């Protein structure tokens, strides 16, 4: 499921922003981008995300600005030596004015800003505030995902209605009756061997055998049960994506069996429509938690 949330906070000596977004995924994939020095929070944040979501690819960003703590600029001597060596080498090849001091210091990596560390008490307060902020962002994300889930639920219920209508068509299709199968068998015998007399009892036995092989009663009953289960899961809410995914596979299995047993073009057509609608259902199920 998709969603985005952002929360911000501050404590004496620092301010911070937590951003979290999610996109569709069959499992739970967590990606963290934490501010420098905040790696110790990875386990706690992963735990918070695991409690808030069961599926989806979730990216969590944390930025921290220690603006209130002050700091100092420090020359990175190794980077400066590398720059000066490059300038000396280039000056022997290119006739140009030497670079100014402010130009050299403006090069990335030559000057580093080192923030004064917060006191242990302030660091503890900062960590607690960041985790609280992360919880707020995840709560907002959950609300966004639930809103999307409600919209998808409407689509899923509509697809279940379509599946139920197709099951009802198969239920009453005349090709399932023994009388229809017997009439078709008589016609086939007449076309193949018009001059051969076959006893009605024999034809009835063959018709009964064909009707047994083509019986889709169990498949229709199971499809009806799966429809009821899926509706119950959707209306119950919560993290039902995996269970609906399993049901969608069962739907597809029954539709395949129905197609293999179908003894008429019309029934096969209904089975293919079932498979197409079930595929649409499965695609939507991948998008929910």
C-alpha positions, 0 to 999 in steps of 0.5 A: 500500500502507498502512503507518505507522512512527515513529522518534525520536532526539536529539543534544546540543541537540535531539531529533526524531521522524520519522513516515511513513505511506503509503496506496494510490496508482497512482504515487508521491506524496510529501508532506513536513511538516518542522519550521521551519528544516529545509527544506534536508532536503527533497531528501535526504528525498525521495531516501530515500523514492524509494529505499524506495517506488515507489508509494503516497501517502506523508506524512513528518512531521519535528518537532524540539525544540531543548530542549538549546540554550536560548532566549529570549523576544522580544516581537513588537512588531508583534503587540503594537501590533496588540493594543494598538490593538484594545484601545484601540478596544474600550475606547471601545465596551465598558465593561470592565476593561482586560486584564492584562499577563500576559493580553496576553502570553499571546495567541498571536504576542505572545511568540516563543521564539527558540532559540539556534542550534547550532554549525555542528558541532552542526547538522551532527550534527543533520542527519546524525542526522535523515537516519539516523532518517528511514532507520530509519522508512522501513525500518520502513515497508517491513517493514509494507508487505511484510507487507501485500503477503504478505497481498494476494499470497494473495488475488491467487493465489486470484483467479488460481486462479478465473480459471484454473478459468474458462479450463478451463471454456471450454476444454472447453465443447462449444459450441466443437466443429465438430459442435455448431456444425453441429448448431445450424446444421442446426436453424436451417436447419430452423426457417427453411426446412424445405422447402428442401434444402441440401447437407451439403457446403454446411452443413459449409462454413458450419459451418467458417466459423462455427467459425473466427469463433468460435474462442477458442483464441488467447484461451484460450492467452494467458489461460493464459500471463498466469496463469503470468506473474502467478504468477511475478511474485507469487512472485518478490516485489519491486515488481511492482505496475505489471507486474501492473497491465499484465497485468490489462489484458491479462486484461481484453482477452482476456476482452472478445474471448472474450465477443465471439466466444462462440457460446453463452450458456454461453460468454458467461456464462463470459466475464462471470464472467471479467471480474468476477474480473479486475476484482477482481484489478485492484482488488487490484493497485492496492494493491500496490507 
